Amino acid sequence: MTLQPLLQASPMIQAHAAAAIAALLLGAVQFVLPCGGGRHRWMGMMWVGLMAVVALSSFGISSLRQVGPFSWIHLLSVLSLALLVRAVLAARRGDIAAHRWTMIGLYLGALVITGLFTLLPGRIMGHVVLG
């Protein structure tokens, strides 16, 4: 494992990766701690902010170009932003089931599954983790 490929990447990629890793860790903590209350709300706001950074920073990364500077992965970023809004509104309405499942879906889909794709050969995080 070496951080060199990430340290040589653009600042946008570094910010994207840092926010994604922080969201992955904070999200895992959120899942094991009790839900509700001030700590859950505060950590949830931090997680939503990190996820917004992950999604928005992706628009500054265009290594996979399929339509102009964009690729299919940018659709996931748009979807993630929309689902973040849905999850926050659901929590504010008291619709805990919708909030829970939207957050679980975002965590698994936008962080875990997408994160696994970053480990493919030739990708920066693949070089970081697998050498």
C-alpha atoms as one frame of an Amber mdcrd trajectory, in Angstrom:
protein
   0.000   0.000   0.000   1.325   3.418  -0.956  -0.233   6.879  -0.940   2.116
   8.097  -3.678  -0.399   7.756  -6.574  -2.982   9.757  -4.615  -0.448  12.390
  -3.584   0.508  12.829  -7.249  -3.141  13.185  -8.332  -4.887  16.504  -8.865
  -6.201  18.404  -5.832  -9.756  17.657  -7.003  -9.118  13.914  -6.942  -7.424
  14.209  -3.544 -10.399  16.118  -2.100 -12.828  13.636  -3.661 -10.973  10.649
  -2.201 -10.551  12.250   1.232 -14.253  13.106   1.473 -15.248   9.619   0.272
 -12.993   7.871   2.792 -14.211  10.134   5.607 -17.854   9.494   4.608 -17.208
   5.747   4.467 -15.782   5.746   7.995 -18.326   8.165   9.487 -21.188   6.238
   7.873 -19.960   3.000   9.412 -19.885   4.686  12.829 -23.426   5.986  12.295
 -24.654   2.453  11.594 -23.295   1.031  14.857 -24.276   3.891  17.189 -27.850
   4.390  18.412 -30.059   6.365  16.031 -31.809   9.586  16.944 -30.703  12.345
  19.251 -28.246  15.167  18.916 -25.130  13.093  18.197 -26.865  11.189  15.402
 -28.174  14.430  13.894 -24.780  16.195  14.110 -22.886  13.231  12.641 -25.569
  12.874   9.983 -25.156  16.498   8.927 -21.415  15.936   8.679 -22.011  12.827
   6.566 -24.421  14.639   4.248 -21.836  17.404   3.824 -19.095  14.897   3.026
 -21.322  13.110   0.528 -22.172  16.425  -1.130 -18.433  17.093  -1.488 -17.933
  13.611  -2.967 -20.747  14.081  -5.487 -19.907  17.671  -6.433 -16.171  17.074
  -6.705 -16.819  14.240  -9.154 -17.815  16.849 -11.731 -14.240  18.135 -11.645
 -12.889  14.675 -12.480 -13.139  13.702 -16.121 -10.736  10.809 -16.634 -13.560
   8.648 -18.025 -15.051  10.682 -20.854 -18.141   9.369 -22.611 -20.282  12.461
 -23.250 -18.059  15.537 -23.341 -16.240  15.654 -20.010 -18.826  13.371 -18.354
 -19.342   9.635 -17.959 -22.018   7.322 -16.564 -20.574   7.799 -13.092 -21.686
  11.444 -13.124 -25.294  10.234 -13.272 -24.638   8.548  -9.934 -23.438  11.900
  -8.596 -26.673  13.612  -9.663 -28.699  10.762  -8.163 -26.676  10.931  -4.935
 -27.365  14.654  -4.550 -31.087  14.088  -5.116 -31.148  11.213  -2.623 -29.314
  13.293  -0.014 -32.087  15.882  -0.259 -34.733  13.126  -0.064 -33.124  11.594
   3.025 -32.842  14.901   4.874 -36.434  15.849   4.050 -37.646  12.414   5.160
 -35.878  12.823   8.511 -37.359  16.294   8.984 -40.848  14.960   8.190 -40.356
  12.161  10.686 -40.474   9.481   7.985 -37.731   7.444   9.621 -38.185   4.385
   7.384 -37.646   6.432   4.202 -34.704   8.220   5.820 -33.095   4.950   6.952
 -33.433   3.140   3.630 -32.315   6.121   1.579 -29.201   6.517   3.732 -28.429
   2.787   3.611 -28.855   2.834  -0.173 -26.568   5.840  -0.522 -23.923   4.308
   1.706 -23.926   0.982  -0.112 -24.429   2.289  -3.646 -22.535   5.559  -3.716
 -19.694   4.598  -1.372 -19.202   0.853  -1.011 -20.076  -0.449  -4.487 -18.693
   2.551  -6.343 -15.633   2.472  -4.092 -14.947  -1.119  -5.116 -14.812   0.018
  -8.754 -12.015   2.439  -7.836  -9.868  -0.587  -6.991  -9.849  -1.814 -10.596
  -6.454  -2.025 -12.320  -5.300   1.315 -13.688  -7.335   3.397 -11.228  -5.570
   5.594  -8.668  -7.100   3.934  -5.612  -6.281   0.548  -7.101  -2.630   1.596
  -7.144  -2.919   2.981  -3.599  -4.492  -0.122  -2.063  -3.178  -2.935  -4.257
   0.162  -1.466  -5.315
